[in-house]
Amino acid sequence: MDWSQLRTILWLRWRLSRNQWARGGRLNAVLTIVVAVVLFLLGAAGGIAGLLAGTFALSKASPPVMLLVWDLIVGTFLLLWLAGIVSEIQRSETIDIGRLLHLPISLRSIFLINYVASHLTFSIILFLPGMLGLSVGLILGGRGFMTLMFPLALGVVFMITAWTYCLRGWLVTLMMNKRRRRTIIAGVTFAFILLAQLPYILGNLMDDHKRHRPKPVQSVESDQRTATRPGSGDRTGVPHAVLLAHKVVPFLWVGNGAMSLAAGNIWPAVMGAAGAFLLGGLGLRRAYRSTLRFYQGQTAGNRSKRRPKAEKLTGKGKNLIERQLPGAPEEAAASALAFFRCLTRAPEVKMVLGTNFIMLLIFGTMIFVRRSASIGDNFRPFVATGAVAFMFLSLSQLMFNLFGFDRGGFRQLVLLPVPRKHILLGKNLAFLPVAAGIGAIFLLLIKIAMGISFVIVIAAGLQLLAAFLLLSMVGNLISVLLPYRIAPGSLKRTKSSTKTSILIFVSRMFFPMVIAPIFFPPAMGLLWSSVRWLPAAPVNLFFSVALLAALVVFYRLSLSNLGRLMQRREKEILEVVTQEVE
């Protein structure tokens, strides 16, 4: 492709972006400019901070310190990078290659533009100038060999971004199959979150093991012999296993090169930079080929497949949708069972459940590790209540957007001759088994780890139902007033107006205020026990029952008013949740 063709395509992309900003309004354009300026300032601040740290703080640092500093920088960058990749799996290309296949131009330049544009992310803007600034600072501090840190840092960043781009294209190809797509989205999100938290979990377990392991008695001479034993480390004092990992794991080559340059050895940095650029080039080459095959239709999805066996339409017993819920109107029961079936199949719910599992794993590890900590009997109810509130933290993003996951299916709700309060009731009841199941696991873990009494567990169960009613009432109101469409297969909302985005953010900030009433029973238990009227546990149980009864009344009273509000706004909700804006 010559320069005139590339310039024309870039100009077209710029005009399309300007048109999108113009349609978004002046406020959206101003906020976009403000965000761009803030990102630029953050990158500049990172570069200046790295320059000052390299010149004054690390100019005389020892090789192990240099290794630790660069490992921390690269590790933090990878954590932020992985967090951003989860939300950007389905990001569209800057320039659609499929629309250019009929033109007599080379697509390599377009592919490179898309590759560079897709990685203008917060982690790159913040950390790459910081790495380069730190390298400049080390050079100004008197370490001329640190010039080789430029190609080494750039090479490792290039390697990570290239293979990430390749992975994203491969996942998009696999997700052409809609059934497979749901599992992939939930699995990738779950794997990235678990991978990011794995060092923290292992660190807690290792600390607990060291704390409970009896320490053998050794003399000072034996400690010195152990420290100087051959094979336990090298002259830098770094263990041999750590050095071996830095030579084998590619993203640790930055720290290994920095340590070697600080010791006066340039070859690990040279070989690391060459290897990183080589691996990055292979990843980018593979990504380019897979991208072309995808846009040309040469994907695995076009291969012949065996026809699935016909599903058995008849069976014993009632269908789930045909069952009745005791105490619920027939319309609400049917709606609740239908919505619950949709929740069990939706990848968005799998992501939320996976997030709760990750939080359960992290905080469960913390609880078991710190189980020896002494907590007074009067404060134990707060632990169970806090677990209930923490469980709803991630589930609230589903309960505060009841219609965003319906998308085109919301048309059927509008056409149903059903009172709208029964639709809201059905939506809420569909979330009840999910919340109750997760809450039961959390409370069981608290019971086993902390040894709290059954009275506190029962009170926490009642508080769970109270929190569910609170979030249902607030969620019904927010869902009707601030609906937004969720992109299929993810938790990422489609493009919305700036006003809606700000209001959604503000509504999320009020979660602590919404969930705060469930802390009233344990607070009253602490107050009554402090004045020695009654023990905290039975007082907590009594006020939990009273709180739940009051919220049941308020919930029943709110359904009619919220149902009428939904009926007045259902056309606006329909327009928002069914409009495909990508």
N, C-alpha and C positions, 0 to 999 in steps of 0.2 A: 504494500500500500504506500502510495506517495503522500507527501505532506498535505497537499490540497484536499485529498479525500478524507484524511484523518481530521483535518481542521474543520471540514464541513460537518462531519459526524459529531465532533465535540460541540460545535456551535448549535447543532440541532438538540443535543442533550441539554445544553444550557438553556435554550429557549423553552424546552419542555419543563425544566425545573422552575423557571421563572413563571410559567403559566400556572403550575401547581401552587406556587407561593401566592400568586395573585388571587386564585380562587379561594385560598385559605383566609384571605383578609389581611388587613394591615397589621393587626396584632400578631398574627401568625408569622408574618415576614419579619417583624421587629424581634420577636422571640427567637426566630431562627438565627438572625444576625447576632443577637446577644449570646446565644449558645456557642456560635462559631468563635466569637471574640473570647469568651471564657475558656474554651478549649485551647485557643492559641496562647492565652496568657498562662494556662496551666502548663502547656508544653515549654514555654519560655521559662517559667519558674522552675520546672524540673531541670532544665538545662543549666540554669544559673546555680541551683542548689548542688547539682553534681559537680559543676566547676569549682565551687567554693569548697565542697567536701574533699575533692581530690587534691586541691592545692594546699589546704591548711590542715585537714584532719588525717588524710591517708597518705600524705607524701612520704612519710617515714614508717608506714605500717609494715608489720612483719608479713611474710607469705601466708601463714594460717589466717591472719586477720583479713588479708585481701581475699582469700578463698571464701571466708564466711560472708563478707560484705557482698561480693558478687553473687553468691548463692542466694542470699536473701533477696537481692534485686530481681534475679531471674525467677526465683520461686514465687514472689509476689506478682510478678508480671504474668506468670503462667496461671495463677489462680484467677486473676481478673480476666485473663484471656479465655479461660474455660467458661467462666460465668457469662461472658459475652457471647460465646459461641452457641450456648444453649438457646439463647433467645434469637439468634440470627441464622438458624439452620435453614429456614424457608425464605430468607431474604431474596428479593428479586434482584436481577442483574441491573447494573447501571445502564448498559446498552444491550437491548435484546438481540442476541446473535441470530435467533430464528428469523427475524425480519430482514437480515442482511444476506441470507444464504443465496438469494437469487441475483445478487449484485456481483459484478466481476472484480471483487476486491479480496485481499488477503485478510483473514480473520485473526491472525496472530496479534496484530496491534489492538484490535477490539478486545481480545481476550486479556491482554496485558492491562488495558485500561480498566476492565471489570475487576481484575485481580487487585490492582492498586486501590481502586475506589472502595472495594468491599472491605479493605483493611484500614480505612481511616476511622479507627475506633478509639475509644477513650484510653484503653491500655497502651496502644501504640503511641498516641499523642503524648501521653504522660511519661512513659518509661523510656522510649527510644531517645528523646533529647536528653533525658537524665543520664543514660548510659554513655552517650557521646560526650556530654559535658563532664562527666566523671573521668573519662579517658583524657580529655584535654587538661583537666585539672591535675591529673597524675603526671602528665608530661611537663606542665609548668612547675610542678613540685620537684622536678629534678630526675624523673624516671623516663628517660628517652625511649626505652624499650616499649613503653606503654602505647606507642604509636600503633603497634600491632593489635591493640584492643579494638580499634575501629573496624577492621575487616572481620575480626572474630565476633564481635557483638552483632554487627550487621548480618553476618552469615548465619548465626543461630536464629535471629529474628526472621530472616528470609526462609530458613528451613522450616520453622514452626508455621509461618503463614502459608507457605506453599503446600505443605501436607494437610493443613487445615482446609485450604481451598479444595484440594483433591477429595478429602473426606466429605466435605459438604456436597460436592457434585455427585459423589457416589451415593450418599444418602438420598438426595433428590431423585436419582434414578430408581432406587429401590422403592421410594414412596409413591411411584406412579401406580403401584398396586394399592388401592385404598385400604384393603384389609390389612396388608402388611404395614402400611403407613402408620396406623394407630399404634401398633406395638413398637415400631422403631422410634417414634417420637417420645413415647413414655420411657422406653428403655434407654435412649441416649441421654435424656434429661436426668434420669435416675442415676445412670453410670457416672456422668460428669459431677453431679453433686456428691455422690459417694466418694469418688476419687479425690475431690477437693477436701473432703472432711476426713479421709482415711489417715493422714499423718497425725491429726489431732487425736483421733480415737486411739491409735496405736501408742502415741505418746502418753496418754492417760493410763493405758493398761500397763505400759512399761514402768511408769512411775509407781503405780500401785504395787507391781511385782517387786520392785526394788525396796519399797518401803516396808513390805511384809516379809522380805527375805532376811534371815539372820545373817549378820555380817561377821565373817570370820576374823579372829584376832590375828593381826600380823604385826611384825616388828617394823621399825623404820627402815632397817636394812633390806628386808624382803620387799617393801614397797618400792625402794629405789631400784632393786634388781628387776622387779616387774616392769618398771617404767623404762628401763634401759635394755630390756630383753630384745634380741634381734627378732624382727618380724612383727613386733607390736606396733610399729610406726616407723617413720623415717626421721630424718634430722629435723624436720619441721614440727614433729610431735603429732602429726595427723595420723590416725589409725590407718593401717594398710587397706582394710576393707573400704574405707571412705575414699582413699586415693584410687583404688581399683574402680569404684563406681564412677568417679569423675573421669576416668579414662574411657569407660565403656558407654555410659549414658550420654547421648548427644547434647541435650540441653544443659548438662553440667560441664561442658567443655569451656564455657566462659570462665567459670570459677577456676578450673584447672589451668587455663591459659594465664589468668591474672596471677595466680600463685607462682607459676613457673617464671613469668616475666619479673615478678618481684624478687625471685631468687637468682635471676640472671640467665635463665634458660629460655630461649626464644622458640625452640622447635615445637613444644606442645601447642603454643598459640598459633604458629604457622600451620601445623597439621590440622588443628581444630578448625581454623578458618577455611582451609581447603576442603576438609570433609563436610563442613556445614553447607558451603556453597554447592558442593557436588550433590549432597542429599536433597537440598532445596531445588536444584535444577531438575533432578529426577522426579521429584514430586510435582513440580510445575509442568513438566513434560507429560506426565501421566494425567494430570488434571486437564490439560489442553486436549489430549486425545479423547478422554472420556467425555468432555464437553461437546466436541464435534460429533462423536457417535450419538450422544443424547439428542442433539438438535437435528441430526440426520435421520433419526428414528431407528438407529441400530442399537437398541437396548434389549436387555434380557426380557423385558415385558412383552416383546413381540414374538417370543418363541412359543411354539405350540405347547399347550398344556393339556393334561388330561382333564376331561370334564368331571367336575365334582359330582359325587353321588347325590341323587335327589334326596332332599330332606323329607323326613317323615312328618307329614302334617297331622297325623292322628297319633294319639298317645293316651296313656292312662291318666286319669286325674284331670283336674282343672288347669287351664292355662293361667299363668301369673296374672294376666290382665283381667281374667274373669273372677278373681277372688275378691272377697269383701274384707274391709277393715272395720273391726268393731268400733262403734261410736262415731264413725265418720259418715257423712252423707255419701250416697251412691256416686254422685258425680265427682266428688273430691277423692273418693277411694279409687275410682277408675283412673283419674288423672294422676294420682300419686303413684300407682303401680306402673302406669305407662312411663312417667318421668323417671321412676327408679330403674326401669329396664334401660332407658336411654343413658342414665348415669353409669350403669355397669358396662356399657359398651363404649362410652366416650373416652378418648385418650386424655382429655383435659382432667377428668376426675382421676385417672390413673396417675397423672403427674402430681396432683395434689396429694393423693394417698402415698405416692412415693416420697414426697417432701415430708409428710408426717412420719413416714418410716425412718427417714434420715434423721429427723429431729429426735425421734424416739431412740434411735441408736446412739446418737451423740449424748443426749441428756441422760439416757439410761446408763451409759458408761460412766458419766460423771456421778450419778447417784450411787452406783455400786462402788466406785472408787472412793467416794467420800462418805461411805455408809457408816464409818466409825465416828463421824462428827456428831457431837452431842447437840441435839435440838430439843428444847423444852417441850413438854406435853402441850402447853398452851399455844405453841407456835406450829405444831404439826398440822392442824387444819389448814393453815395458809399454804403449806406445801402441796396438799391435794388440790386446793382451790386454784393455786397457780398452775398446776398441771392441766386443769380443765381449761383455764383461760389460754394457756399456751397452745393447747390442741386446736382451739378455734381460730388461732391467728392465721393459719394458712387456709382453713376451710371457709373463712369469711369471704375470700375473694370469689368463691362460687356462690355463696348465699347472697352477696350484694349485687349480683348480676344474673338474676334468674332467667332472663329472656335472651341474653347475649349468645347462649349456646344453642338456642332453638334455630336461629337463622331462618331459613325458608319455612321451617315447620311452624313458625309463629302464625302463619296464615290460617292454619287449621284451628288454632286457639281462638282467633278472631271470629271465625265462622261458626264455632260451637255455640249452640243455644243453651249455654250453661252460665249460671251466675258467676261473675268474675271473682267473687270471694272464694268460691269453691276451687277455682283454678289456682289462686294464691295458696289456699290451704293444701291442695295437692302438691304444689311445688315444695312447700315446706316439709310436708310429711315424707316426700321422697328423700330428703336429706337426713331425716331422723335416723334410719338404720346406719348410715355412714358415720354420723357423729357419735351415736351410741356405741358402735363397735370400736372406733378409735379411742373414745374416752374410756371404755372398759379396759382396754389394753394398757393405757396410761395409768389408770388407777390400780390395776393389778400389779404393775411394776412398782408403783409407789408403796403399795402394801407389802410386797416382798422385800424391797430394799430398805425401807424406813421402819417397817414394823408398826405402822399406825393401826389403830383399833378399827373394828368393823363399823363402829358408830360414825367415825370420821369418813370412812369409805362410803357409807350410805348417804351421809350428808353431802359428800362431794358428788355422788350420783344425782341427787336432787338438784344440786347447783349446776350440774351439766345440763339438765333439762331446763332449768331457769335461764341459763346462758343461751340455750338453743332458742327459746321463745324470744329473748331479747334481740338476738341477731336476726331472727325471722321477721320480727316487726320492723326493725330498722332496715333489713335487707329488702323487704317488700316495698318500703317507701323509696329507697334509693334506686331499686330496679325499675320502678315506674317513672321516677323523675329523671334519672340519669342512665338510660339504657345505652349500651354500646355493643357492637358486634365483635365476637371473638373469632380470630382466624381459625379455620378448621384444622384440627390436629395440634393445636398449641394453646398456650395461655396468653398469647400476645394479641392485644386488641388491634383492630384495623385502624387506619388513620381517622382521627376524629378532630373536631374543632379544638382550638386552644382553650376556649372557655370550658368545654366539656372535660378536657384533660385536667385542667386545674381543679374543677369541682370534684372529679373522681379522686384526685390526689388528696384533697382536703377531707373528703369523706373517709378515706382510709386512715387519716390521722386521728379521727374521732373514735377509732376502735377501742383504745383504753377507757374512754369515757363510757362507751356503750357496755363494756364488759365489767365495769367497776362495781355495779350493784351486787354481783355474786360474792364480793369480798365483805359484804355487810355481815352475814352470819358469822364467819370466823372472827371478825372484828368485835362483834358483840360477845362472842364466847371469851375472847381475850379480856374484854372489859369486865365481864361478870366474874371471871376467875381472879382478876387482879384485885377486886374488892372483896373476894372470898364469899360470894353469894352462892354460886354453883360452879361445878367444873366446866371447862371450856367445851368438851365434846358434846354433852347433851344440849347445851345452849346453842351450839352451832347447828345441831340437828333440828331443834325447834324452829329457829329462825329460817333455816333452809326450807322447811315445810311451809312456813308462812310466806316466804318470798315466792316460792313456786306457785302457791295458791293465788297470790295477788297477780302474778304475771299471766296465769291462765285466764283470769278475768279480763285483764287488759288486752290480751291477745285476741280473745273472742270479740271484744268491743271494737278492736281496730280492723278486723277483717272486713266488716261492712263498709266502713269509710274508705279503706284502701281499695276495695273492690270497685266502688263507684269511681274513685280516682283513676284506676286502671282503665275502666270503660271509657272515660273521657279522653284518655291519652293513648289508647291502643293504636290509633292510626299513626301517631308520631313514633311509637315504639316499633310498629311494623316497618315504617320507612327506614329506621335506623338499623335494625337487626337484619333486614333482608338485603340491604344495599351492599354490594361487593365493592369495597374500596381497598385496593391493595397498594 
